[in-house]
Amino acid sequence: MILVGQYDSPYVRRVAITLHQYGIAFARNPISVFGDAADMAKINPLVRIPSLVLDDGEVLIDSAAIIDHLDEVAGPARALTPRSGAERRRVLKIVAAASGAIDKAGAVVYERHFHGPAAINTDWLARCTGQLAGGLRYLEQQLTGEWFVGGRFTQADLTTAAMLGYLDLRLQEAFAEPVPKLRQLAERCEALPAFAAARPSTDEVMPG
């Protein structure tokens, strides 16, 4: 199978980390939604990442849908998202909060990157940064142990750490309000081989 997208996207990276964690072999197509939009459109008509091209040619889109498939491939005993019950709901709740934080961080980064200072919508930026701060506070409160759910590493930890890695890469000011428990979680996760194998390279950058 082929994972399409660059690792500077936390959504691509969380799929790659999941693949590595499950020991599922894959190749990469690190094209960019900006620099390679025409080629990307041939794979995903929305010109979005990630996409996962399966061995039979089927293309899965959206990181949540891709990870749901990977959980099925890995099997219930190894899946990072429980199949049912309170633990599943909690994992999905944390993943939703972390994904929402990614979206708000991305909105801030793109607004600043693609609009000149005179064209930036400061009200929109304030709203997005406030929502991002709220998400970080919520996740900090929810982390009461080494891991978010059941005393073990789950997709909740993986997605949250991928989000934190994106903030370190693109929006470090988001950490103006301390989140020490999340910082410790990120350190634990980034020390895992699956995370180390999916770090963005220096040539995986946003367009100028």
N, C-alpha and C positions, 0 to 999 in steps of 0.2 A: 504494500500500500504506500501511498505517497501523501505526505502532509504538505499542504500549500500555504505559504505565508512566512513571514519573518518573525524571529523570536523577540524582537522588540515590542511586538504585540503581546500583551498578557493573555489574550484569548488563544493565540497560537501556542504560546509557551505552555499554558496549562494543559492543552491537548498533548504536546510533546512530552511533558513531564509524566502525564498519565500513561502514555505509550511506553516510556522507559520504565516506569514503576511496574507495569505489567509484564515487561520483557517482550513486548510485541515489536517485531522488526518492522522498520519503515524507512523509506527514502524521503528526501526533502526536495521541494521545489520552492526555493526562497524568493519567489518573485514578489514585487511590491504592488500594492493597490494603486499607488501613485505613479511610479515609474514604468510599470508594466500593465497598465489598465486594460489594454486591448487583449493581451494574453490572459489576464485574469478573467475577463468577461467570457472567454471560451470555456472556462472551468466552472465559474459561478456567475450567472447573469446579473447578480446584484453587485458584482465587483467588490466582494467583501471577503475577509479572512476570519477564521481558517476554513479551508475545505480539506476533506480527506477522501482521496481517490482509492477505492477498494480494489482488490486484485482482479475483480471481475469487471472493473470499469465504472461501477456505480460511484456517484459523487455524493458524499454527505456534507452538509453545510451547517454552520452554527456550532459553536464549541459545546453547548449543552447537549445537542442531539448527537454529536460525535462521541462525547464521553459516555452518554447513555448506551451507545452501541459497544464501546470498548468495555464497559462494565459487563455487558452481556457476554462478550468474548472471554473476558477474564473469569467469569463465573461468580456465583454469589459468595463463595468463601473468600475470594480475593478482592471483590469489588470495593472500591473506595466510598461508594454510596450504598448504605444498607437498603435492602429491597423493600422493607415495610416498617411500619411502626413509628414510635416516637423518635428513635434515633435517625430514621430517614427524614422525618419532618425537620428535625433540628439541623441536619447536614444541609438540606435544601434551603433552609432559612438563612444559614450563614453564607452559603454560596450566593444566594440572591443579594444579600447585603454587600458582599465583596464585589460581585459583578456590577451592582449599582454604583459602587464607589469607582470602579474602573470607568464606567460610562461618564461619570461626572468629571473625573480627572481628564479623560480624553477630550471632553468638551472644552475644558479650560485650555489644554495644550493646543488643540486645533484652532480655537478662537485667537489665541495669541500668535500662533505660527502663520496662519494664512491671512490675517487681517493686519493692516498697518495700525499704528497707535491711534490714529484719528478715527479709524473705522471700528475699533473694538467696542463692543457693547458692555459697558461696565456693570450695568444692572444684571445682565445675563451671567457675567463672570462671578459677581457676588453671590448670585443664587446657586450657581454650580459649586463654588468653593464652600459655601455654607452647607450644601447637601453632602459634599464629600467629607467635611469635618464631622457632620452628624453620623455618617456611616462609620468613620474611624472610631468615634467615641462609642458607638453601639458595639462594634466588634471588640474593642478593648474591654468593655464591660462583660461581654459574653464569654471571654476567654478566662475561665476560672481554674484551669489546670494546665498541664503541659500541652494538651491537645483540646480541641473544641468539644469533641463528642466521644464518649465511651472510653476515654483513656487510651485511644489509639489514633494513629494518623489516618485521616479521611480526606475526601475531596474538599471538605470545609477548610482544612488547613492548607491544602494544596492551592486552592483558588485564592485564598486570602494572601498567602505568601507570594503568589504570582502578581497579585495586585500591588503589594508592598514593593516588590521589585520594580514594577513599572513606575511607581512614585519616586523611588530612588533614582531611576533613570531619567525621568522627564519632569517631575514636579516635586522636588525635595521640600519646597516651602510648605507642602501639605503636612509636614511633621512639626510645624511650629508649636502645636499643642502636643505634649509628650504622650506617647503610647508605648510605654516600656514593655508591656506584655506582648504586644504585637511585634515589637522589635525583636524580642527573644524568640518568638515563634518563627520569624523570618530567618533568624540565624540558624535555628534547628533545621528548618527546611532546606535552606541553601547549602547546608553541609551534606545533604543526601545526594548520592550519586545521580539520581534521576534529575535533580535540579541542576547539578553541575553540567550534565550532558546537554542541557537545553538553555544555555546562557547566550544572549545575543552577541554576535561578533561585532567588531568595530565597523564593518561595512553595512550593517543592518541599521540604517538611520532614516529619519524622516527627510523628505526632499527639501532643498533650500528654497 
